[in-house]
Amino acid sequence: MYLKTFLLAGSSLGIVTHFVTQESMPWWPDTAIMGAMFGTIAALGAFQHHRTNRLLWDALKGAVRRSFSR
């Protein structure tokens, strides 16, 4: 999941930044570095999102269990 996020975000945002700038950046190394940076940030964001969802659901399940165990 994180590799797919890295590859999709990195390649798409790298290509977008290549064409959006006033002067086109060279493909190597500028566009590749920008793509790798965007891909890394997207993968870390997906990891944190997954982790936060798990923590929230665990807290909700714990609260429900405590309320029904009384």
Phi, psi and omega per residue, in radians:
M1 nan -0.776 -3.091
Y2 -1.280 -0.591 3.097
L3 -1.158 -0.728 3.112
K4 -1.109 -0.731 3.089
T5 -1.081 -0.765 3.117
F6 -1.048 -0.832 -3.084
L7 -1.183 -0.752 -3.126
L8 -1.181 -0.870 -3.118
A9 -1.179 -0.729 -3.113
G10 -1.112 -0.801 -3.108
S11 -1.255 -0.757 -3.093
S12 -1.204 -0.793 -3.138
L13 -1.260 -0.533 3.045
G14 -1.117 -0.757 3.116
I15 -1.172 -0.714 3.119
V16 -1.074 -0.814 3.138
T17 -1.149 -0.484 3.100
H18 -1.117 -0.713 -3.057
F19 -1.619 -0.337 -3.060
V20 -1.433 -0.530 -3.111
T21 -1.107 2.714 -3.110
Q22 -1.055 -0.777 3.050
E23 -1.945 2.208 -3.105
S24 -1.015 2.305 3.108
M25 -1.330 2.641 3.031
P26 -1.172 2.569 -3.105
W27 -1.076 -0.722 3.141
W28 -2.153 2.269 0.046
P29 -1.687 -0.205 -2.971
D30 -1.063 -0.927 -3.102
T31 -1.160 -0.664 3.126
A32 -1.133 -0.715 3.127
I33 -1.169 -0.742 3.104
M34 -1.094 -0.724 3.108
G35 -1.110 -0.731 3.119
A36 -1.136 -0.679 3.121
M37 -1.140 -0.841 3.117
F38 -1.095 -0.702 3.119
G39 -1.122 -0.705 3.116
T40 -1.132 -0.778 3.126
I41 -1.102 -0.706 3.128
A42 -1.159 -0.728 3.121
A43 -1.138 -0.723 3.082
L44 -1.133 -0.661 3.074
G45 -1.128 -0.697 3.102
A46 -1.163 -0.675 3.104
F47 -1.103 -0.801 -3.122
Q48 -1.161 -0.677 3.112
H49 -1.077 -0.774 3.130
H50 -1.115 -0.746 -3.135
R51 -1.143 -0.742 3.138
T52 -1.136 -0.735 3.110
N53 -1.065 -0.732 3.134
R54 -1.112 -0.753 3.128
L55 -1.117 -0.711 3.130
L56 -1.146 -0.768 3.135
W57 -1.154 -0.690 3.095
D58 -1.103 -0.702 3.104
A59 -1.142 -0.720 3.125
L60 -1.144 -0.766 3.106
K61 -1.094 -0.696 3.113
G62 -1.118 -0.714 3.123
A63 -1.140 -0.719 3.131
V64 -1.155 -0.758 3.118
R65 -1.086 -0.732 3.129
R66 -1.158 -0.641 -3.114
S67 -1.250 -0.551 -3.128
F68 -1.563 -0.214 -3.103
S69 -1.495 -0.094 -3.135
R70 -1.343 nan nan
